[in-house]
Amino acid sequence: MTASLAPGTAARADARRNRALVLAAAQRAFAEEGVSVSLAEVARRAGVGAGTVYRHFPTKADLLEAVMQQRVDRLATLATEYLRAPDAGDAFFDFCTAVIAGTPGNQALCDLVQSDDGWPRALLQSAGMRFHRALEALLAAAHRQGAVRADIELADVLAIFTGCVAIQQLRKPSGGVDRTAAIVLDALRARPGGPAVTKERSAVEWRNELADRNESDGAGCPVCHATVPRAGVGRRATYCSAACRQKAHRRRAAAAR
């Protein structure tokens, strides 16, 4: 009975090996030539027949999805492994560096899944959710250690990934992460005495109008000191007229020079 199962077992092992060869070849081909590369070229690179590729991946869309799922799952696994590191802060930034340095070679695939051509598919969405959960856990551990700014959320990290990958593509560093991308990534770090939130001051403070504004009832115009009429609804006017408002604007512009 064992002998009768052996051929089937061997066939399944060969099928798994061939599928792995095709995925590895497709990853390299898409990275080097873009998603327009043919399945025949993928088969040539994998050292298998075209029929083998079509048996595992009937369409190029199926192959693209499998390649992307494999990459995203690897990143999720890597993030989970970093969770076991003794220093959560170092682990978080090391993982971010790995993502930023490794993604530009897969940009054609990333562009595809962000398009409106029916992507991402359910299989890729599931892998994406696993990656987001693993990254969020890594970020939470870094937060607990105080290594990452308290106002940084998962969406911020994902947006920074996108920006830093674009920098990598533009600057094309010889190895690792470009200096500019590293500066952007470094902005996530918590620093003693540094700002705890993204917006430390309001727009009004930056316009330096605090000294002139007085919105209590009966306050006069800060330019001519005339009484400022109060409307029945809405925010109380600051100046008595458009002319005084313009004068105040010119004063602020002159002071800023």
C-alpha positions in Angstrom: 0.0 0.0 0.0 2.9 2.3 0.8 4.4 1.6 -2.7 1.1 2.5 -4.4 1.0 5.9 -2.7 4.6 6.7 -3.6 4.0 7.8 -7.2 1.2 10.2 -6.2 3.3 11.6 -3.4 6.2 12.1 -5.7 4.0 13.8 -8.3 2.6 16.2 -5.7 6.2 17.0 -4.5 7.2 17.7 -8.1 4.1 19.9 -8.6 5.0 21.9 -5.5 8.6 22.3 -6.6 7.6 23.4 -10.1 5.1 25.9 -8.7 7.8 27.4 -6.4 10.2 27.6 -9.4 7.6 29.4 -11.5 6.8 31.9 -8.7 10.5 32.7 -8.1 11.1 33.1 -11.9 8.0 35.3 -12.2 9.1 37.5 -9.3 12.4 38.2 -11.0 10.9 38.7 -14.4 8.2 41.1 -13.2 10.8 43.1 -11.3 13.2 43.3 -14.2 10.8 43.7 -17.2 7.5 44.7 -15.7 4.1 43.0 -15.7 4.1 42.8 -19.5 6.5 39.9 -19.5 4.9 36.8 -21.2 4.1 33.5 -19.4 6.4 31.8 -22.0 9.3 33.9 -20.7 8.5 33.0 -17.2 8.5 29.4 -18.1 11.9 29.8 -19.8 13.3 31.4 -16.7 11.9 28.7 -14.5 13.3 25.9 -16.6 9.8 24.3 -17.1 7.5 23.9 -20.0 4.8 26.5 -20.8 2.2 23.9 -20.0 3.5 23.6 -16.4 3.0 27.3 -15.9 -0.5 27.2 -17.4 -1.5 24.3 -15.2 -0.7 26.2 -12.0 -1.7 29.7 -13.3 -4.2 29.6 -16.2 -3.9 33.4 -16.7 -1.3 36.0 -16.1 -3.6 37.6 -13.6 -3.5 34.4 -11.5 0.3 34.4 -11.6 0.5 38.1 -10.7 -1.9 37.6 -7.7 0.2 34.6 -6.5 3.4 36.5 -6.8 2.0 39.5 -4.9 0.4 37.3 -2.2 3.7 35.5 -1.7 5.6 38.8 -1.2 3.0 40.3 1.1 2.9 37.1 3.2 6.7 37.1 3.5 6.5 40.7 4.8 3.8 39.7 7.3 6.0 36.8 8.4 9.0 39.0 8.7 7.1 41.5 10.8 5.9 38.7 13.1 9.5 37.5 13.5 10.6 41.0 14.4 8.0 41.0 17.2 10.2 38.5 19.0 13.2 40.9 19.0 14.4 42.1 22.4 14.3 45.8 21.3 10.9 46.7 19.9 12.0 50.1 18.6 15.0 48.7 16.7 12.8 45.9 15.4 10.2 48.4 14.0 12.8 50.6 12.2 14.7 47.6 10.9 11.5 46.2 9.4 10.6 49.6 7.9 14.0 49.7 6.3 13.7 46.3 4.9 10.3 47.1 3.3 11.5 50.4 1.8 14.8 48.9 0.5 13.1 45.8 -1.0 9.9 47.3 -2.6 11.2 49.3 -5.6 12.1 46.1 -7.4 8.4 45.1 -7.2 7.0 48.5 -8.1 5.3 47.3 -11.3 3.3 44.8 -9.2 2.5 47.5 -6.6 1.2 49.8 -9.3 -1.0 47.1 -10.7 -2.7 46.2 -7.4 -3.4 49.9 -6.8 -5.1 50.3 -10.2 -8.8 50.1 -11.0 -8.5 46.9 -13.0 -10.3 44.7 -10.5 -7.5 44.6 -8.0 -6.9 43.7 -5.3 -8.5 40.3 -5.4 -9.8 38.5 -2.4 -6.7 36.3 -2.0 -4.4 39.4 -2.0 -6.8 41.3 0.3 -6.4 38.5 2.8 -2.6 38.7 2.6 -2.8 42.4 3.0 -4.9 42.1 6.1 -2.3 39.8 7.6 0.5 42.2 6.8 -1.4 45.2 8.3 -2.1 43.2 11.5 1.5 42.2 11.9 2.8 45.8 11.2 0.2 47.2 13.6 1.4 44.9 16.3 5.0 45.9 15.6 4.1 49.6 15.8 2.2 49.0 19.1 5.3 47.4 20.6 7.4 50.3 19.5 4.9 52.7 21.0 4.9 50.9 24.3 8.7 51.2 24.4 8.5 54.9 23.6 10.6 54.5 20.5 8.0 55.9 18.0 6.1 59.2 18.3 2.8 58.7 20.1 0.7 60.3 17.3 1.9 57.9 14.6 -0.7 55.5 13.3 -0.7 52.6 10.9 -1.9 54.8 8.1 1.0 57.1 8.6 3.5 54.3 8.4 1.9 53.0 5.2 1.9 56.5 3.6 5.6 56.9 4.6 6.4 53.5 2.9 4.8 54.9 -0.3 6.8 58.1 -0.1 10.1 56.5 0.7 9.7 53.9 -2.0 9.1 56.8 -4.5 12.3 58.4 -3.2 14.2 55.1 -3.7 13.0 54.9 -7.3 14.0 58.5 -7.9 17.5 58.4 -6.3 18.3 54.8 -7.1 20.8 54.2 -4.2 23.5 51.6 -4.8 22.4 49.7 -1.7 20.1 49.9 1.3 17.9 53.0 1.9 18.7 56.4 0.3 19.7 59.1 2.7 16.6 61.2 2.0 14.3 58.3 2.6 16.2 57.6 5.9 15.6 61.2 7.0 11.8 60.7 6.3 11.8 57.4 8.3 13.7 59.0 11.1 10.9 61.5 11.6 8.9 58.7 13.2 11.2 58.5 16.1 10.2 59.8 19.5 12.6 62.3 21.0 12.8 63.5 24.6 11.3 67.0 24.7 10.1 66.8 21.1 6.6 67.5 19.9 4.1 64.8 20.9 1.6 65.6 18.1 2.0 66.5 14.5 0.5 70.0 14.7 2.1 71.8 17.6 0.7 75.3 16.8 -2.6 76.4 15.2 -2.7 78.4 11.9 -3.8 81.5 13.9 -0.7 81.4 16.0 1.5 81.1 12.9 -0.2 84.3 11.5 0.8 86.1 14.7 -2.6 87.7 15.1 -3.0 86.8 18.8 -1.9 90.2 20.0 -4.5 92.1 17.9 -7.4 89.8 18.4 -10.0 90.3 21.1 -13.3 88.7 20.4 -15.1 89.6 23.6 -18.3 91.6 23.4 -17.7 95.3 22.9 -14.1 95.0 21.7 -12.9 97.7 19.3 -11.3 97.4 15.9 -7.6 96.6 16.4 -6.7 99.1 13.6 -8.9 102.2 14.2 -10.4 101.2 17.6 -13.9 101.9 16.4 -16.7 99.8 17.6 -17.0 96.5 15.7 -20.7 95.7 15.0 -21.8 92.3 16.1 -23.8 90.1 13.7 -26.7 88.1 15.0 -25.2 84.7 14.0 -21.8 83.3 13.3 -18.4 84.4 14.4 -17.9 87.9 15.6 -16.1 90.2 13.2 -12.6 91.3 14.1 -12.4 94.5 12.1 -14.9 97.3 11.7 -14.6 97.4 7.9 -12.9 95.8 4.9 -10.5 98.7 4.8 -9.2 98.1 8.3 -8.9 94.4 7.5 -6.7 95.2 4.5 -4.6 97.6 6.6 -4.0 94.9 9.1 -3.0 92.5 6.4 -0.4 95.0 5.0 1.0 95.5 8.5 1.5 91.7 9.0 3.1 91.4 5.5 5.5 94.2 6.3 6.4 92.7 9.6 7.2 89.4 8.0 9.7 90.8 5.6 
